[in-house]
């Protein structure tokens, strides 16, 4: 599959797509984050071309195209019956984020900590569950209390169906493009725009058994076998 930046040139890009299904209140709010390369690879010239003026797409045009393509795929390819009332204006934000590391760190926290951390569940009884969350606008911590059944449904609705994945790589970042990606990285190294991190020495730590009662490190005094 070829992703083109400019219709006149065959520049392939790569991007990582991450699916989020909830907001800070843990309500159902499916949306997609994409981290896209700030340029493309020209197959004809075998060169990497950076985006000019940190610009990739027009966000308003991207919103219209994204909505039309997705709805067309759902109706024609998957044969899904869509609701009658679908929002005409979809929210799409496209901006330059530099090297992309802050964006990747932000996305990784949602992927590896689950829907809700145990420390955010403040109180549980037979009827209700109280948890805390950080409001995005005020950046203050707030609490929400729900009946047990509604709380369980709030969490379970974010479990993906079998066969679905939260993260997918496309274009130059696919697994099949590993050789080409290494060649592009080599180009950046020659140009002085990429430095490989120095390999860290592996420090082996001896396993320390902890006492399940006092949580202190136990010392091995010997091994006794029955006669």
Secondary structure, 3 states (H helix, E strand, C coil): CCCEEECCEEEECEEEEEEEEECCCCCEEEEEEEEECCEEEECCCCEEEECHHHCCCCHHHHHHHHHHHHHHHHHHHCCCCCCCCCCCCCCCCCCCCCCCHHHHHHHHHHHHCCCCCHHHEEEECCCEEEEEEECCCCCCEEEEEEEHHHHHHHHHCCCCCCCCCCEEEEECCCHHHHHHHHHHHHHHHHCCCCCCCCCCCCCCCCCCCECCCCCCECCCCCCCCCC
